[in-house]
C-alpha cells in the first residue's frame, strides 16, 4: 500500500540531505562495503515510528518483518552497525527535524496561530540508585586509583615492567571506565557549585549596593556566603552524569526534562532536552530555538499567541517575552485557580480593548495595574517590587473570559503529543546517554510524532506532491552538467520512479 509507513519513510528519506553521512565514507575502494545512508536513516526513522529502539530488536525485525524488509531493501545490518550509526551520526539525525519541517512548510501544512510550550520528564538510561554524594565520589575515586596502582605494582612484580601489557585482565578496563564516569560526575557537581557561587556573590553584592543607596537595611534573610566545594548531600549519577533526579507525578526519576513547542494542529516546531528539572529557565532558550527553526525552514511566526503554564512564569521571562514580536499568556498560579473566577469587573477592564491590539499598551490594563499599585502602596506603606507589578499585569490580562478561553487551549495543544509519545507509543525512557545524545533522540521522537500527526490528518497527499517536486528538481540539477550525464550512464544516478513507471501514484 502506498500510504503504509514503510513507503512513506522511503519517499521522505529520498529527498533528505545526507551529504554529511556520505562524506564520512571512503571512496578509494578499501575497507568493507557500507550500508547506504538512505537505508540506515530509513531503518532508524521507521523503527521509531514502530516503537522499536533496541538495536538487537531492530536487527531481528529487519529479517522477519515485511515493513522493515521494504525499508531496508532486503538488507540485514547487525545490531552493532545500527548502534554505531546512531552514535556516529546522531547530530545528523537530529538535524532531520528541521529538514522535514521545511518540507511540511513548503507543502502548506503548517499554519501557526497559537503555540504552546511545555516540558515532560523522561527517564534516563541510568538507575536512580547509581547516585553518589560528593564525599562518596571522592572516596570512590581515591579507592579506584589506589586499586589500579596496587594492581599495576602487583603485575609489574609478576610479569615485569618491560612487558607490553597484553596480560592486563578485562576487569581492569572496567574499573578504568568506572573511574572515568566517577570523575565526570564529580566534575559536574564542581561546575554546578561554581555557577551557584557566582550567583550567590552577585546577590550579596546587589543587596549591599541597594542598602547603601537607600540608607537602610533590606528586609528578609541575608543570603549565605558561597561555598568553595559542593555540599556533602549533593549527588550525581555515575552511570549517566548528565542526568538529574526529577519529580515526575508523585515519584522521582533519574532523567531529563524534554521541552517542546507545538502549534494548534499538534505539530512540534521546536524540541530540546535539558537536565534542569525547572521549566522557568527554559523559556528563553526555547524561544531562541523556535526562531532558529523558523529562520531555517521559512515558517511564519507573525501574530502568534504563545501559551505557557505557571512553571514558566518569572519576572525575567516576562521581560524577555515583551521584546518578542508575539503575544504571550502565562499563568502565574495553578490553572485550577485561574478558571475559578469567570469574567472581570467592568470598572477596571474593557474586554474589547484587552482582546485586540497590543496587550502591553492597553489603557485598561495600565489603569487596572495603576489602581492596584496605589492601593497596594498605601496599604502596606511600601513600594511594590517590579516582580509583583508584572505578576499583576499578567493576571489582569488573563482576567477576562475571552482571555481565559484562549488560554484554555494550552492543554489541548501540547498535552496530546506528550500523551501519544508516552502512552500510545510507550516511549518513557531514553536509550542513549548524555545530554547531546538524548537531545538528538528526542528530536528523532518528535520527527516521527509529526509524521504520524500529518498522515492521520490527511496531509500526506500534499507532502507527497512536494517530495515529487523536490526529486524532479534534484534530478534536473544533477543531469544539467556533463559530469551528471556521465553518472547517469554509469548507473550512479537514476531517473525518478514516476518517469519510468507509468502506474506510479502521486497520492
Order of alpha helices (4+ residues) and beta strands (2+ residues): alpha-alpha-alpha-alpha-alpha-alpha-alpha-beta-beta-alpha-alpha-beta-beta-beta-beta-alpha-beta-alpha-beta-alpha-alpha-alpha-alpha-alpha-alpha-alpha-alpha-alpha-alpha
